[in-house]
C-alpha cells in the first residue's frame, strides 16, 4: 500500500490492486480456483491492512484463512507441491 499509494490510493482501488497482485503471485499453481480464492483472500487481507495498518495482523489473518481452506477440504486447490513447468 505504501509503495503504490500514490498510484492507486488506499481506498478500494488500492485494495483491488493489492488483491490482484496477491492473486497473480499464486498463478504458478496453474489452477483458476486457486487464483479466484487468493483474489478473495487478497481483498480481505488488504482491507484489514487499510483498516488497521498492521502487516502482522494481515499475516495472522492469512495464516488463519489458509488453515481454514485446508480444514474444509479445499487445500488441494491451493497446494500442489513443487511448481511444475511445462
Beta strands, then each sheet from edge to edge (+ up, - down):
end
